[in-house]
Amino acid sequence: MTTRTLGAALRRVARRRAVSALVAALALPCLAVERHADGPDAAATGAFGSRLDRLQRLGDEHPQAALDALSALPPIDDLAARERLLVRGIVLARNGMDGPAAQVSDQLRRLDPAAHGAFGRASAELVQAMLMDTQGRPDRAEAHSRAALDALGSGCAPTAPPRSPSGGSARPGMGTRAGADAGAVEADCGIRLQWQTMMLRQQVAAGRAAGVEARRFASQALDVARRAADAAREALSAAALAVLDADAGQTSAAGAHLAEAWAAGRTTGDADVLAR
């Protein structure tokens, strides 16, 4: 590893730790809150999505435990199965497990576009992008993450709160087919894929000191989270913007985004979040 590559890797680690420290008291506990909408289908979807969120976080510290738990977690439907596969790929890629991550990427790429739109292609590119980022290859990470965003733009509907059959909003992050209406050709690819891709793009851009570009992608991730009414990811996006503002010496903007992150965390109504 060259000195330049090592320096870039250390900056990525420092940035991740800064964001983690900034939002540990508000955003991560929010992701564990299972806010069920009306109806059993929405409740089941919400519970499954919450478990995936927790296991994805667990994978950052204890990858094998997360992978074992993912294998033992039965999906409730095809959409849940694809989300579980994506989370497995994310955990493998973040921990530099090259071969298994590549296998999951191939599995995702083979998902039927007639049933899942561009989800398979976009998620396969995201897993590859994360793997390249873990390996300290930001140019490849950027290329794959750009391909993921291109796929999202061509075959995924704009993110909105998915609707349950009873009329309530299902758990953001799981998604339902936007093609439920006859003739629809776009699929709801879910907030997890769209948000994670944009956050990776901002991370890669920040790593090469492209602050304006990094803030643009962080802002887009924030918009996605807002449209999906996902308070936890909204808080994480706002916190990332606060870090970028602080890096640029924009203290007032950093304070405003940090306040926004706190406000998003408070909307969950979780007592632990409010106490912190």
Secondary structure as GFF3:
##gff-version 3
##sequence-region A 1 276
A	DSSP	alpha_helix	3	23	.	.	.	ID=ss1
A	DSSP	alpha_helix	27	31	.	.	.	ID=ss2
A	DSSP	alpha_helix	40	61	.	.	.	ID=ss3
A	DSSP	alpha_helix	63	72	.	.	.	ID=ss4
A	DSSP	alpha_helix	78	94	.	.	.	ID=ss5
A	DSSP	alpha_helix	98	109	.	.	.	ID=ss6
A	DSSP	alpha_helix	113	116	.	.	.	ID=ss7
A	DSSP	alpha_helix	119	134	.	.	.	ID=ss8
A	DSSP	alpha_helix	138	155	.	.	.	ID=ss9
A	DSSP	three_ten_helix	178	180	.	.	.	ID=ss10
A	DSSP	alpha_helix	191	207	.	.	.	ID=ss11
A	DSSP	alpha_helix	211	227	.	.	.	ID=ss12
A	DSSP	alpha_helix	231	247	.	.	.	ID=ss13
A	DSSP	alpha_helix	251	266	.	.	.	ID=ss14
A	DSSP	alpha_helix	271	275	.	.	.	ID=ss15
###
